[in-house]
Amino acid sequence: MVEHVDSWGGLDILFNNAGIMHARDDDALNTPEEIWDLTHNINVKGVWYGCKHAVLALRRHNKPRGSIINTASVVALVGSATPQLAYTASKGAVLALTRELAIVHAREGFRFNSLCPAPLNTPLLQDWLGDDQAKRHRREVHFPTGRFGEAIEQAQAVLFLASDESSFVNGSDFVVDGGMTKAYVTPEGPAAPAPANNASRSSLE
C-alpha cells in the first residue's frame, strides 16, 4: 500500500487506525491465548509494520518531514473494571512504541503521535450496547459532557496531528475524550449536544 503512492511523490502522512477488540477478550484468567496473540498481531504488530514502511517511504523520497499517527486508546491510560486485557495491553504497547519512534526519528523530521480516543458513538458500539440501559449508563456517566465522542471529533484531531500546524507536537499521547480521564464526579443534567457530521448528510443545505 505504501509503495503504491511512490508514483505520486511518496508518503507524507500515515494514520495507523486499524485494530480489533475481540468479543472473547476478558481478564487474565479468561482471555484465551489465541485471542491475546490475534489482538497483539493486529493492534501492535500491524502498527509496527505501518511505522516501519512509513519511515522507509519517507527516506526513499528524501522527505524532510512526515507525520505518523497511531491509534491507541484511553484504556492505555486508565484502568477498567470491564476487562478487555489483550486490547488494553495492546494499546499500552502502541503508546510505548510511538513514544520511542518519535524520539528515534525526531532529527529526521518524522513525527510520531498517539491518538487516545474515548469510546465513540459508532454503529459497532451501539450494536454492542443494544437496549441495555444499565450497560450504557455505566459508561456514559464517566463523560463530563454526558455523551460518547463522535468519530468526526477524532477525525479533526487526526487532521491537526497530520498538519504542519502541529509541527512541534511529537511523542504525545493525544487524548480526545471530552474530559473523561480528568473527571472524578461528573455533572448532572442533559448531555451536551454532539457536533454534526457532514459526511453522513446527503446535502449541506
Stockholm file with secondary structure:
# STOCKHOLM 1.0

chainA/1-205         MVEHVDSWGGLDILFNNAGIMHARDDDALNTPEEIWDLTHNINVKGVWYGCKHAVLALRRHNKPRGSIINTASVVALVGSATPQLAYTASKGAVLALTRELAIVHAREGFRFNSLCPAPLNTPLLQDWLGDDQAKRHRREVHFPTGRFGEAIEQAQAVLFLASDESSFVNGSDFVVDGGMTKAYVTPEGPAAPAPANNASRSSLE
#=GR chainA/1-205 SS CCGGGGGGTCCSEEEECCCCCCTTCCCTTTSCHHHHHHHHIIIIIHHHHHHHHHHHHHHHTTCSCEEEEEECCGGGTSCCSSCCHHHHHHHHHHHHHHHHHHHHTGGGTEEEEEEEECCBCCHHHHHHHTTCHHHHHHHHTTCTTSSCBCHHHHHHHHHHHHSGGGTTCCSCEEEESTTGGGCSSCCCSSCCCCCCCGGGCSCCC
#=GC SS_cons         CCGGGGGGTCCSEEEECCCCCCTTCCCTTTSCHHHHHHHHIIIIIHHHHHHHHHHHHHHHTTCSCEEEEEECCGGGTSCCSSCCHHHHHHHHHHHHHHHHHHHHTGGGTEEEEEEEECCBCCHHHHHHHTTCHHHHHHHHTTCTTSSCBCHHHHHHHHHHHHSGGGTTCCSCEEEESTTGGGCSSCCCSSCCCCCCCGGGCSCCC
//
